[in-house]
Amino acid sequence: MMVFPFLAACGGQQTALTTGIDINNLDTTAAPGTDFYTYACGGWMEAHPLTAEYSRYGSFDELGENNTKQLRELIEGVAAQKNEPGSIADKIAQMYNSVMDSVSLNKQGIEPIRKDLQSIHACYDKDELFRLYSSLQLKGVSGLFAFYIDADIKDSKNNLLQVVQNGLVMGQREYYLDTDSATTAIREAYKDYMSKLFVRCKVADEADAAAHVGDVLAFETRLAKVSRTRTELRDDEKNYNKMTFAELLKEFPGIAWKQYFNVHGATDIKDVSVGQPEVIHEIEAMWADTDIQVLKDYVAWQLINAAAGCLDDEMRAANFDFFGRVMSGRQEDRPRWKRAVGATEGALGEAVGQLYVEKYFPAAAKERMVQLVRNLQVALGERIDAQEWMSDSTKAVAHDKLNAFIVKVGYPDKWRDYSTLEVGRNFWENAKNASMWAVRDMIDKKLNKPVDNTVWYMTPQTVNAYYNPTTNEICFPAGILQPPFFDMNADDAFNYGAIGVVIGHEMTHGFDDQGAKFDKDGNLRQWWTEEDTRRFEERTQVMRQFFDKIEVLPGLMANGQLTLGENMADHGGLQVSFQAFKNATKDAPLETRDGFTPEQRFFLAYAGVWAGNIRDEEIRKRTKSDPHALGRWRVNGALPHIDAWYDAFGISESDPMFVPKEQRVTIW
């Protein structure tokens, strides 16, 4: 195993690596065993108060902000030069400028969607309306259901068309069904938002807007009642219902499937998986027994909501007031240039990523990251061997899966081809074209075809990472390979505590409550023994119950089942990366520096990844919908289950965060 030396090359000379820990980010008035999150991150939190633009601002956002500024420089550089018409550079420039041209957008008002609204209004029957709605979905308007094409989870080498629930503008069913005062207030604000835009777009006048809004909300609420929760959607087996296309037509005759998929350019479909059959059956009934005027209002609302952020300032402001201010607690919209960068990334993500990588991602960073990943793989193998609850037969298969990991670092080996994407001067037209291009590109490359393992599911500039169970791959884009996650000038205590835990997190997703159900080839099947499965589930429930008892806001508890997979991955990432850190430094132990031992710096680096401030509205939103725990609890909820943390900081029974050893999670 390679051990990184405590030296780095700089201008041809060897210089000592730093600790990577900024003492100013700490709050040493807090006790580590009382509130480690505040102890490790309190200084950072005080120095980074929430601005009006953000509902949550943390280390991820700080790095994302820096990346966005770099992307702005790259994109504006392209936009300022003379580009060949139709070239990638020209498309990047046109997309960016179409968002920045506020004069044209405000002059056009709602004109870009007027023709489609008139077509909806003129529909004479439900068949015609369904055809129109299908074409709008191709252009990026949300549908009652959605589809995508990706690996068949029980035949992972081949792609499968998959139909899934959709159709709720507020996103989660709980916003339609919960009766607490905060959620009720959000629903009232949603009605105001819909009413304002219905009147603005002349779908209704002020006198009867409330009736139209009430009908649409009732329609969505009916759909919400049968929609599965985010927790239920984590059950891969229950959300897999494969059938032939002929069986789809027979089982769900109330939907014109051939017409729908023909509009999208998907023909000769062989097999389909219907993720939530009961939802699709309800959609059949809703389309059949709902008055056509209500259906037209619903389709019009989906169009208006989809386009609002791409039209004039008045439409954008109304959209932000609800989704930004009411649902997330943000007080101010992002500046136009950030929205323009985001839209350009959304349409031409890998083209922008190619520019980013060429300027900002050094080859040395990729080399060191690849070695870190190898070290983590070795450590995870050692952790697997050390588990008494896992049988030898399961350990052998687990090693096979670990050894079969596909590792992607930095950027893809081949870039997406955007030559057929049409980009012009109108923002909404560009957004529609980008949606149509993406759908047809997916169909062209995936329908009835084998899985391409070289495809990336994130752009290189993304500040994140992922594990994909169907390809058994872990991916670390260039965007995250920067401080505070990865620092070429910092020592191993920092890098294993930060990016090392991220690596271990993604690796152990392959063995969490969902990933453990997929084999080394990415197929959903039982490869653990029944006894190992029982023991594993017993241990995971310790974590679930621990998080269920966390009160994130007065009267609002964390969701231990929804966040179980991510919490287990955090646990595994900490255990595996700490072992890899000890392996890497055993022959050349690091010294105590700045008053902290190497082990303490490891955990401080981990906590620093989750430093952040967040508004109550965003806490509520994420608790209802996000499978990740809140940043505070990814520290204070994870570390009490890590024995090495107790040793590093001398945590004892007298400390509030102390959890008796027999009550800690014991998996990795």
C-alpha positions as CSV (number, residue, x, y, z in Angstrom):
1,M,0.0,0.0,0.0
2,M,1.3,3.4,-0.9
3,V,1.8,5.9,2.0
4,F,1.7,9.5,1.2
5,P,4.8,11.4,2.5
6,F,4.4,14.4,4.7
7,L,5.9,16.5,1.9
8,A,4.6,18.2,-1.3
9,A,6.4,19.6,-4.3
10,C,6.2,23.4,-4.7
11,G,8.3,25.3,-7.2
12,G,10.7,22.4,-7.4
13,Q,11.2,22.4,-3.6
14,Q,9.8,20.0,-0.9
15,T,7.5,21.8,1.6
16,A,5.8,20.4,4.7
17,L,2.1,19.7,4.2
18,T,-0.3,21.7,6.3
19,T,-2.9,20.3,8.7
20,G,-5.7,21.6,6.5
21,I,-7.5,22.6,9.7
22,D,-8.4,26.3,10.1
23,I,-8.5,27.0,13.8
24,N,-10.8,29.9,13.2
25,N,-13.5,27.5,12.0
26,L,-13.8,26.0,15.5
27,D,-15.6,27.2,18.6
28,T,-13.5,25.9,21.4
29,T,-16.0,27.4,24.0
30,A,-18.2,24.4,23.1
31,A,-17.3,21.0,24.6
32,P,-16.6,18.2,22.1
33,G,-18.7,15.7,24.1
34,T,-21.6,18.1,24.4
35,D,-22.0,19.4,20.9
36,F,-19.2,18.4,18.6
37,Y,-20.8,20.1,15.6
38,T,-20.6,23.5,17.3
39,Y,-17.1,22.7,18.6
40,A,-15.8,21.8,15.1
41,C,-17.9,24.3,13.0
42,G,-19.1,27.1,15.3
43,G,-16.4,29.6,14.1
44,W,-17.2,28.8,10.5
45,M,-20.9,29.2,11.1
46,E,-20.4,32.6,12.8
47,A,-18.2,33.8,10.0
48,H,-20.7,32.7,7.3
49,P,-24.2,34.0,8.4
50,L,-27.0,33.2,6.0
51,T,-27.4,35.9,3.3
52,A,-30.8,36.7,1.8
53,E,-30.0,34.5,-1.2
54,Y,-29.6,31.2,0.8
55,S,-31.9,29.0,2.8
56,R,-28.9,26.8,3.6
57,Y,-25.3,27.7,3.2
58,G,-22.5,25.2,4.1
59,S,-19.2,23.9,2.9
60,F,-20.8,22.4,-0.2
61,D,-22.4,25.7,-1.0
62,E,-19.2,27.6,-0.4
63,L,-17.3,25.4,-2.8
64,G,-20.2,25.5,-5.2
65,E,-20.2,29.3,-5.1
66,N,-16.5,29.3,-6.0
67,N,-17.1,26.9,-8.8
68,T,-20.0,29.0,-10.1
69,K,-17.7,32.1,-10.3
70,Q,-15.1,30.0,-12.2
71,L,-17.8,28.8,-14.6
72,R,-19.0,32.4,-15.1
73,E,-15.6,33.5,-16.1
74,L,-15.3,30.6,-18.5
75,I,-18.8,31.1,-20.0
76,E,-18.5,34.8,-20.3
77,G,-15.1,34.4,-21.9
78,V,-16.8,32.2,-24.6
79,A,-19.8,34.5,-24.9
80,A,-17.5,37.5,-25.5
81,Q,-15.6,36.0,-28.4
82,K,-16.7,35.5,-32.0
83,N,-18.0,32.0,-32.3
84,E,-18.8,29.9,-35.4
85,P,-22.6,29.7,-35.7
86,G,-23.8,26.3,-34.4
87,S,-20.5,25.4,-32.7
88,I,-20.5,24.3,-29.0
89,A,-19.0,27.6,-28.0
90,D,-21.8,29.4,-29.9
91,K,-24.4,27.3,-28.1
92,I,-22.9,28.0,-24.7
93,A,-22.9,31.7,-25.5
94,Q,-26.4,31.8,-26.8
95,M,-27.8,29.8,-23.8
96,Y,-26.1,32.1,-21.3
97,N,-27.1,35.3,-23.2
98,S,-30.8,34.2,-23.5
99,V,-31.0,34.2,-19.7
100,M,-29.0,37.5,-19.3
101,D,-31.2,39.4,-21.8
102,S,-33.7,40.8,-19.3
103,V,-34.8,43.5,-21.7
104,S,-36.1,41.0,-24.2
105,L,-37.6,38.7,-21.5
106,N,-39.5,41.6,-20.0
107,K,-40.7,42.8,-23.3
108,Q,-42.0,39.3,-24.3
109,G,-43.8,38.8,-21.0
110,I,-45.8,35.6,-21.2
111,E,-45.8,35.6,-25.0
112,P,-43.5,32.5,-25.2
113,I,-46.2,30.3,-23.7
114,R,-49.3,32.1,-25.0
115,K,-49.7,29.8,-28.0
116,D,-49.6,26.7,-25.9
117,L,-52.0,28.1,-23.4
118,Q,-54.4,28.9,-26.2
119,S,-54.1,25.4,-27.5
120,I,-54.9,23.9,-24.1
121,H,-57.9,26.2,-23.9
122,A,-59.1,25.2,-27.3
123,C,-59.0,21.4,-26.7
124,Y,-62.4,19.9,-27.4
125,D,-61.9,16.5,-25.8
126,K,-59.7,14.6,-23.5
127,D,-57.9,12.6,-26.2
128,E,-56.8,15.8,-27.9
129,L,-55.8,17.3,-24.5
130,F,-53.7,14.1,-23.7
131,R,-51.9,14.5,-27.0
132,L,-51.0,18.1,-26.3
133,Y,-50.0,17.3,-22.7
134,S,-47.7,14.5,-24.0
135,S,-46.0,17.0,-26.3
136,L,-45.5,19.5,-23.5
137,Q,-43.9,16.8,-21.3
138,L,-41.4,16.2,-24.0
139,K,-40.5,19.9,-23.8
140,G,-39.9,19.8,-20.0
141,V,-43.4,20.3,-18.5
142,S,-44.1,17.9,-15.6
143,G,-46.5,15.1,-16.4
144,L,-48.9,13.1,-14.2
145,F,-46.4,10.3,-14.5
146,A,-42.8,10.3,-15.9
147,F,-40.5,7.8,-17.5
148,Y,-36.8,7.3,-17.8
149,I,-34.5,4.6,-19.3
150,D,-31.8,3.1,-17.2
151,A,-30.4,-0.3,-16.2
152,D,-32.9,-3.1,-15.5
153,I,-32.2,-3.7,-11.8
154,K,-32.7,-7.5,-12.3
155,D,-30.8,-7.6,-15.6
156,S,-28.3,-4.9,-15.1
157,K,-26.4,-5.3,-18.4
158,N,-29.5,-4.1,-20.3
159,N,-31.6,-0.9,-20.1
160,L,-35.3,-0.9,-19.3
161,L,-37.9,1.8,-19.8
162,Q,-39.4,2.7,-16.4
163,V,-42.6,4.5,-15.6
164,V,-42.8,6.3,-12.3
165,Q,-45.2,8.5,-10.2
166,N,-45.1,12.3,-10.7
167,G,-47.5,15.2,-11.1
168,L,-47.2,17.0,-7.7
169,V,-46.0,20.6,-8.2
170,M,-45.1,20.9,-4.5
171,G,-43.0,17.7,-4.9
172,Q,-43.9,15.7,-1.8
173,R,-47.3,14.2,-0.9
174,E,-46.9,15.5,2.7
175,Y,-47.4,19.1,1.5
176,Y,-50.9,18.2,0.3
177,L,-51.9,15.9,3.2
178,D,-50.2,17.0,6.5
179,T,-52.4,19.2,8.7
180,D,-49.9,20.9,11.0
181,S,-50.0,24.7,10.9
182,A,-46.7,25.2,9.0
183,T,-47.8,22.8,6.2
184,T,-51.2,24.3,6.1
185,A,-49.7,27.8,5.7
186,I,-47.6,26.5,2.8
187,R,-50.7,25.2,1.0
188,E,-52.4,28.6,1.4
189,A,-49.3,30.3,-0.1
190,Y,-49.4,27.7,-2.9
191,K,-53.0,28.7,-3.7
192,D,-52.0,32.4,-3.8
193,Y,-49.1,31.6,-6.1
194,M,-51.4,29.6,-8.5
195,S,-54.1,32.3,-8.4
196,K,-51.7,35.1,-9.2
197,L,-50.3,33.3,-12.2
198,F,-53.6,32.1,-13.4
199,V,-54.8,35.7,-13.6
200,R,-51.6,36.9,-15.1
201,C,-51.8,34.3,-17.9
202,K,-55.5,34.8,-18.4
203,V,-56.4,31.2,-17.5
204,A,-58.9,32.7,-15.1
205,D,-60.0,36.2,-14.0
206,E,-59.8,37.5,-10.5
207,A,-63.5,36.8,-9.8
208,D,-63.3,33.1,-10.5
209,A,-59.6,32.3,-9.9
210,A,-60.2,30.8,-6.5
211,A,-62.6,28.2,-8.0
212,H,-60.0,27.2,-10.7
213,V,-57.3,27.0,-8.0
214,G,-59.4,24.9,-5.7
215,D,-60.2,22.4,-8.5
216,V,-56.5,22.0,-9.4
217,L,-55.4,21.7,-5.7
218,A,-58.1,19.1,-5.2
219,F,-56.9,17.2,-8.3
220,E,-53.3,17.2,-7.0
221,T,-54.4,16.2,-3.5
222,R,-56.2,13.2,-4.9
223,L,-53.0,12.2,-6.7
224,A,-51.0,12.8,-3.5
225,K,-53.2,10.4,-1.5
226,V,-52.1,7.4,-3.6
227,S,-48.5,8.5,-4.2
228,R,-45.9,6.6,-2.4
229,T,-43.8,8.3,0.3
230,R,-40.1,9.0,-0.2
231,T,-39.5,6.2,2.3
232,E,-41.6,3.7,0.3
233,L,-39.8,4.7,-2.9
234,R,-36.6,3.4,-1.3
235,D,-37.9,-0.2,-1.5
236,D,-36.4,-1.3,-4.9
237,E,-38.2,-4.6,-5.0
238,K,-41.7,-3.1,-4.5
239,N,-41.0,-0.4,-7.1
240,Y,-40.0,-2.9,-9.7
241,N,-42.9,-4.3,-11.8
242,K,-41.6,-5.5,-15.1
243,M,-44.0,-6.4,-17.9
244,T,-44.1,-6.5,-21.7
245,F,-45.4,-3.5,-23.6
246,A,-48.4,-5.5,-24.6
247,E,-49.1,-6.3,-20.9
248,L,-48.8,-2.6,-20.1
249,L,-51.5,-1.8,-22.7
250,K,-53.7,-4.5,-21.3
251,E,-53.1,-3.7,-17.6
252,F,-53.5,0.1,-17.9
253,P,-55.9,0.6,-20.8
254,G,-57.0,4.1,-19.6
255,I,-53.8,5.7,-20.9
256,A,-52.9,6.1,-24.6
257,W,-49.4,4.7,-24.2
258,K,-48.6,4.2,-27.9
259,Q,-49.6,7.8,-28.6
260,Y,-47.6,9.1,-25.5
261,F,-44.4,7.3,-26.4
262,N,-44.7,8.0,-30.1
263,V,-44.7,11.7,-29.2
264,H,-41.5,11.2,-27.3
265,G,-39.9,9.3,-30.2
266,A,-39.9,5.9,-28.4
267,T,-41.1,3.1,-30.7
268,D,-40.7,-0.6,-30.7
269,I,-40.8,-0.8,-26.9
270,K,-40.3,-4.3,-25.6
271,D,-40.5,-4.2,-21.9
272,V,-41.5,-1.7,-19.2
273,S,-41.4,-1.5,-15.4
274,V,-44.3,0.3,-13.8
275,G,-42.9,1.5,-10.5
276,Q,-46.1,2.4,-8.7
277,P,-49.0,0.5,-10.3
278,E,-51.7,1.9,-7.9
279,V,-50.7,5.4,-8.8
280,I,-51.0,4.8,-12.6
281,H,-54.4,3.1,-12.0
282,E,-55.6,6.2,-10.1
283,I,-54.3,8.4,-12.9
284,E,-56.5,6.4,-15.3
285,A,-59.5,7.0,-13.1
286,M,-58.7,10.7,-12.6
287,W,-58.4,11.3,-16.3
288,A,-61.6,9.5,-17.0
289,D,-63.9,11.0,-14.3
290,T,-62.5,14.6,-14.0
291,D,-64.3,17.3,-15.9
292,I,-62.3,18.4,-18.9
293,Q,-62.1,22.0,-17.7
294,V,-60.3,20.9,-14.5
295,L,-57.9,18.8,-16.6
296,K,-57.2,21.8,-18.9
297,D,-56.6,24.0,-15.8
298,Y,-54.2,21.4,-14.4
299,V,-52.2,21.0,-17.7
300,A,-52.1,24.8,-18.0
301,W,-50.8,25.1,-14.5
302,Q,-48.1,22.6,-15.1
303,L,-47.0,24.6,-18.2
304,I,-47.1,28.0,-16.4
305,N,-45.2,26.7,-13.4
306,A,-42.6,25.0,-15.6
307,A,-42.0,28.2,-17.6
308,A,-42.3,30.8,-14.9
309,G,-38.6,30.9,-14.1
310,C,-37.8,31.4,-17.8
311,L,-40.1,34.3,-18.5
312,D,-40.2,38.0,-17.4
313,D,-39.3,39.3,-14.0
314,E,-42.9,39.3,-12.7
315,M,-43.3,35.6,-13.4
316,R,-39.9,34.8,-12.0
317,A,-40.6,36.8,-8.9
318,A,-43.8,34.9,-8.2
319,N,-42.1,31.6,-8.7
320,F,-39.3,32.5,-6.3
321,D,-41.7,33.9,-3.7
322,F,-43.3,30.5,-3.4
323,F,-40.5,28.0,-3.9
324,G,-37.7,30.1,-2.6
325,R,-39.2,32.3,0.1
326,V,-42.2,30.2,1.4
327,M,-40.9,26.6,1.0
328,S,-37.2,27.2,1.7
329,G,-37.0,30.5,3.6
330,R,-34.8,32.3,1.1
331,Q,-35.2,36.0,1.2
332,E,-33.7,37.0,-2.1
333,D,-33.4,35.3,-5.5
334,R,-30.1,34.4,-7.0
335,P,-28.6,37.1,-9.2
336,R,-29.3,36.7,-12.9
337,W,-25.8,35.7,-13.8
338,K,-26.0,32.7,-11.4
339,R,-29.3,31.7,-12.9
340,A,-27.7,32.0,-16.4
341,V,-24.7,29.8,-15.4
342,G,-27.2,27.2,-13.9
343,A,-29.3,27.2,-17.0
344,T,-26.2,26.8,-19.3
345,E,-25.0,23.9,-17.1
346,G,-28.4,22.3,-17.2
347,A,-28.5,22.4,-21.0
348,L,-24.9,21.8,-21.9
349,G,-23.4,20.3,-18.7
350,E,-20.6,18.3,-20.0
351,A,-19.6,20.9,-22.6
352,V,-19.2,23.4,-19.8
353,G,-17.5,20.7,-17.7
354,Q,-14.9,20.2,-20.4
355,L,-13.9,23.8,-20.2
356,Y,-13.8,23.6,-16.4
357,V,-11.6,20.5,-16.3
358,E,-9.1,21.9,-18.8
359,K,-8.5,24.9,-16.6
360,Y,-9.1,23.9,-13.1
361,F,-8.4,20.2,-12.6
362,P,-4.7,19.2,-12.4
363,A,-3.6,15.6,-13.3
364,A,-1.8,15.3,-9.9
365,A,-5.1,15.7,-8.1
366,K,-6.6,12.8,-10.1
367,E,-3.5,10.6,-9.4
368,R,-3.7,11.2,-5.6
369,M,-7.4,10.6,-5.6
370,V,-7.1,7.3,-7.4
371,Q,-4.6,6.2,-4.8
372,L,-6.9,7.3,-2.0
373,V,-9.7,5.2,-3.5
374,R,-7.4,2.1,-3.6
375,N,-6.4,2.6,0.0
376,L,-10.1,2.8,1.0
377,Q,-10.9,-0.4,-0.9
378,V,-8.2,-2.2,1.0
379,A,-9.5,-0.8,4.3
380,L,-13.1,-1.8,3.5
381,G,-11.9,-5.3,2.7
382,E,-10.3,-5.4,6.1
383,R,-13.4,-4.2,7.8
384,I,-15.5,-6.8,6.0
385,D,-13.1,-9.5,7.3
386,A,-13.3,-8.2,10.8
387,Q,-17.1,-8.5,11.1
388,E,-18.2,-11.3,13.4
389,W,-21.8,-11.0,12.4
390,M,-21.1,-11.7,8.7
391,S,-20.6,-15.3,7.6
392,D,-17.6,-16.5,5.6
393,S,-19.7,-17.1,2.5
394,T,-21.2,-13.6,2.6
395,K,-17.8,-12.1,3.2
396,A,-16.4,-13.9,0.1
397,V,-19.2,-12.5,-2.1
398,A,-18.8,-9.0,-0.5
399,H,-15.1,-9.1,-1.5
400,D,-16.1,-10.0,-5.0
401,K,-18.4,-7.0,-5.1
402,L,-15.8,-4.7,-3.6
403,N,-13.2,-5.9,-6.1
404,A,-15.6,-5.3,-9.0
405,F,-16.1,-1.6,-8.2
406,I,-15.9,0.7,-11.2
407,V,-14.0,3.9,-10.1
408,K,-14.6,7.2,-11.9
409,V,-12.5,10.2,-10.9
410,G,-12.6,13.8,-12.2
411,Y,-14.2,13.6,-15.6
412,P,-15.5,11.1,-18.3
413,D,-13.2,9.6,-20.8
414,K,-15.6,10.6,-23.6
415,W,-17.8,13.7,-23.7
416,R,-21.4,14.0,-24.8
417,D,-22.1,15.2,-28.3
418,Y,-24.4,18.3,-28.3
419,S,-24.3,18.9,-32.1
420,T,-28.0,18.2,-32.6
421,L,-29.1,20.6,-29.7
422,E,-30.7,23.8,-31.1
423,V,-30.0,26.9,-29.1
424,G,-31.2,30.4,-30.0
425,R,-32.0,33.7,-28.3
426,N,-35.2,32.9,-26.4
427,F,-34.8,31.4,-22.9
428,W,-38.0,29.3,-22.8
429,E,-37.4,28.0,-26.3
430,N,-33.9,27.0,-25.3
431,A,-35.2,25.3,-22.2
432,K,-37.7,23.3,-24.2
433,N,-35.1,22.4,-26.8
434,A,-32.7,21.2,-24.1
435,S,-35.4,19.0,-22.6
436,M,-36.4,17.5,-26.0
437,W,-32.7,16.9,-26.8
438,A,-32.1,15.1,-23.5
439,V,-35.2,12.9,-23.9
440,R,-34.4,11.9,-27.4
441,D,-30.7,11.4,-26.7
442,M,-31.7,9.1,-23.8
443,I,-34.1,7.1,-26.1
444,D,-31.5,6.9,-28.9
445,K,-28.7,5.7,-26.7
446,K,-30.6,3.5,-24.2
447,L,-33.9,2.1,-25.5
448,N,-33.6,-1.7,-26.2
449,K,-29.8,-1.3,-25.8
450,P,-27.2,-2.6,-23.4
451,V,-26.0,-0.4,-20.5
452,D,-23.0,1.8,-21.3
453,N,-20.8,1.8,-18.1
454,T,-18.8,4.8,-19.3
455,V,-21.7,7.2,-18.9
456,W,-21.5,9.7,-16.0
457,Y,-24.5,10.6,-13.9
458,M,-23.0,13.9,-12.7
459,T,-21.1,16.6,-14.6
460,P,-17.4,17.1,-13.8
461,Q,-18.0,20.5,-12.1
462,T,-20.5,19.0,-9.6
463,V,-19.7,19.4,-5.9
464,N,-20.9,15.9,-5.0
465,A,-20.2,12.2,-5.5
466,Y,-22.3,9.1,-6.0
467,Y,-22.6,5.3,-5.9
468,N,-24.7,3.6,-8.6
469,P,-25.8,0.1,-7.6
470,T,-26.7,-1.2,-11.1
471,T,-23.2,-0.5,-12.5
472,N,-21.5,-1.0,-9.1
473,E,-19.6,2.2,-9.6
474,I,-18.4,5.1,-7.4
475,C,-17.8,8.5,-9.0
476,F,-16.0,11.5,-7.7
477,P,-16.3,14.6,-10.0
478,A,-13.6,17.1,-10.3
479,G,-15.8,19.7,-8.6
480,I,-15.6,18.1,-5.2
481,L,-11.9,17.5,-5.3
482,Q,-11.0,20.8,-3.7
483,P,-10.9,22.1,-0.1
484,P,-12.6,21.5,2.3
485,F,-13.0,18.0,0.9
486,F,-9.6,17.4,-0.8
487,D,-6.5,19.4,-0.3
488,M,-3.3,18.6,-2.2
489,N,-1.3,20.7,0.4
490,A,-2.8,19.0,3.5
491,D,-1.7,15.9,5.3
492,D,-3.4,12.5,5.5
493,A,-5.3,13.3,8.7
494,F,-7.2,16.0,6.8
495,N,-7.7,14.2,3.5
496,Y,-8.8,10.9,5.0
497,G,-11.1,12.7,7.4
498,A,-12.7,14.7,4.6
499,I,-12.6,13.2,1.1
500,G,-11.6,9.8,2.5
501,V,-14.9,9.6,4.4
502,V,-16.7,10.7,1.2
503,I,-15.0,7.8,-0.7
504,G,-15.8,5.4,2.1
505,H,-19.4,6.7,2.2
506,E,-19.9,6.0,-1.5
507,M,-18.2,2.6,-1.2
508,T,-20.4,1.4,1.7
509,H,-23.5,2.5,-0.2
510,G,-22.8,-0.8,-1.9
511,F,-23.5,-2.5,1.4
512,D,-26.2,-0.3,3.0
513,D,-29.8,-1.3,3.4
514,Q,-30.4,-0.8,-0.3
515,G,-27.0,-1.4,-1.9
516,A,-26.6,-4.7,-0.1
517,K,-29.4,-6.1,-2.2
518,F,-27.5,-5.7,-5.4
519,D,-24.7,-8.1,-6.4
520,K,-21.3,-7.3,-8.0
521,D,-22.9,-7.2,-11.4
522,G,-25.6,-4.7,-10.3
523,N,-28.5,-7.1,-10.2
524,L,-31.1,-6.9,-7.5
525,R,-30.9,-10.3,-5.8
526,Q,-30.4,-11.9,-2.4
527,W,-26.7,-12.7,-2.1
528,W,-26.5,-12.5,1.7
529,T,-27.4,-15.6,3.8
530,E,-30.8,-15.2,5.6
531,E,-29.0,-15.2,8.9
532,D,-26.6,-12.4,7.8
533,T,-29.5,-10.4,6.5
534,R,-31.3,-10.7,9.8
535,R,-28.2,-9.7,11.8
536,F,-27.6,-6.8,9.4
537,E,-31.1,-5.5,9.7
538,E,-31.0,-5.7,13.5
539,R,-27.9,-3.5,13.5
540,T,-29.4,-1.0,11.0
541,Q,-32.4,-0.6,13.2
542,V,-30.2,0.8,15.9
543,M,-29.3,3.7,13.6
544,R,-32.9,4.1,12.5
545,Q,-34.2,4.3,16.1
546,F,-31.4,6.7,17.1
547,F,-32.4,9.2,14.4
548,D,-36.1,8.8,15.0
549,K,-35.5,10.3,18.4
550,I,-33.8,13.5,17.1
551,E,-36.0,16.6,17.2
552,V,-34.9,18.8,14.4
553,L,-37.5,21.5,15.1
554,P,-40.1,21.8,17.9
555,G,-42.5,18.9,17.3
556,L,-40.7,17.7,14.1
557,M,-38.6,14.6,14.4
558,A,-36.0,13.3,12.0
559,N,-37.0,10.4,9.8
560,G,-34.7,7.5,10.6
561,Q,-36.0,5.2,7.9
562,L,-35.9,7.7,5.1
563,T,-32.3,8.7,6.0
564,L,-31.1,5.1,6.9
565,G,-29.1,4.4,3.8
566,E,-27.2,7.7,4.0
567,N,-26.7,7.4,7.7
568,M,-25.3,3.9,7.3
569,A,-23.0,5.2,4.5
570,D,-21.7,7.9,6.8
571,H,-21.1,5.3,9.5
572,G,-19.3,3.0,7.1
573,G,-17.3,5.9,5.5
574,L,-16.0,7.0,8.9
575,Q,-15.0,3.4,10.0
576,V,-13.4,2.5,6.7
577,S,-11.6,5.8,6.2
578,F,-10.2,5.9,9.7
579,Q,-8.8,2.4,9.2
580,A,-7.3,3.5,5.8
581,F,-5.8,6.5,7.5
582,K,-4.2,4.4,10.2
583,N,-2.9,2.0,7.5
584,A,-1.4,4.9,5.5
585,T,0.4,6.4,8.4
586,K,1.5,3.4,10.5
587,D,5.1,3.5,9.2
588,A,5.3,7.3,9.4
589,P,3.0,8.5,12.1
590,L,1.9,12.1,12.0
591,E,2.6,14.5,14.8
592,T,0.4,16.5,17.0
593,R,0.1,19.9,15.5
594,D,-1.7,23.1,16.5
595,G,-2.7,21.3,19.7
596,F,-4.5,18.5,17.9
597,T,-3.5,14.9,17.5
598,P,-3.8,13.4,14.0
599,E,-6.8,11.4,15.1
600,Q,-8.5,14.6,16.4
601,R,-7.7,16.3,13.1
602,F,-9.3,13.4,11.2
603,F,-12.7,14.0,13.0
604,L,-12.4,17.8,12.8
605,A,-11.9,17.5,9.0
606,Y,-15.0,15.3,8.8
607,A,-17.1,17.7,10.7
608,G,-15.9,20.6,8.7
609,V,-17.4,19.0,5.5
610,W,-20.9,19.6,7.1
611,A,-20.4,23.1,8.5
612,G,-23.3,25.2,7.6
613,N,-26.3,27.4,8.6
614,I,-29.9,26.6,7.7
615,R,-33.3,28.2,8.0
616,D,-36.2,26.6,9.7
617,E,-38.2,26.4,6.5
618,E,-35.4,24.5,4.8
619,I,-35.1,22.2,7.8
620,R,-38.8,21.3,7.4
621,K,-38.5,20.8,3.7
622,R,-35.5,18.6,3.8
623,T,-36.9,16.5,6.7
624,K,-39.9,15.7,4.6
625,S,-38.0,14.9,1.4
626,D,-34.3,14.4,1.7
627,P,-32.8,10.9,2.3
628,H,-29.8,12.7,3.8
629,A,-29.8,13.8,7.5
630,L,-29.2,17.5,8.2
631,G,-25.6,18.5,8.4
632,R,-25.6,19.0,12.2
633,W,-26.8,15.4,12.6
634,R,-24.4,13.9,10.1
635,V,-21.9,14.9,12.8
636,N,-23.7,14.7,16.1
637,G,-25.7,11.7,15.0
638,A,-22.9,9.8,13.4
639,L,-19.9,10.3,15.7
640,P,-21.4,8.8,18.9
641,H,-21.4,5.4,17.1
642,I,-17.6,5.6,16.2
643,D,-15.4,4.2,19.0
644,A,-12.3,6.0,17.6
645,W,-14.0,9.4,18.2
646,Y,-14.4,8.6,21.9
647,D,-10.7,7.7,22.1
648,A,-9.6,10.8,20.2
649,F,-11.4,13.3,22.3
650,G,-11.6,11.4,25.6
651,I,-15.4,11.3,25.6
652,S,-16.8,9.8,28.8
653,E,-20.1,8.7,30.3
654,S,-20.5,12.2,31.8
655,D,-20.7,13.8,28.3
656,P,-24.2,14.4,26.8
657,M,-23.2,12.8,23.4
658,F,-22.0,9.6,25.1
659,V,-23.8,6.5,23.9
660,P,-23.1,3.3,25.8
661,K,-21.1,0.9,23.7
662,E,-23.7,-1.8,23.7
663,Q,-26.2,0.7,22.2
664,R,-23.9,1.9,19.3
665,V,-24.3,0.7,15.7
666,T,-22.0,-2.2,15.1
667,I,-21.7,-2.9,11.4
668,W,-18.4,-1.8,10.0
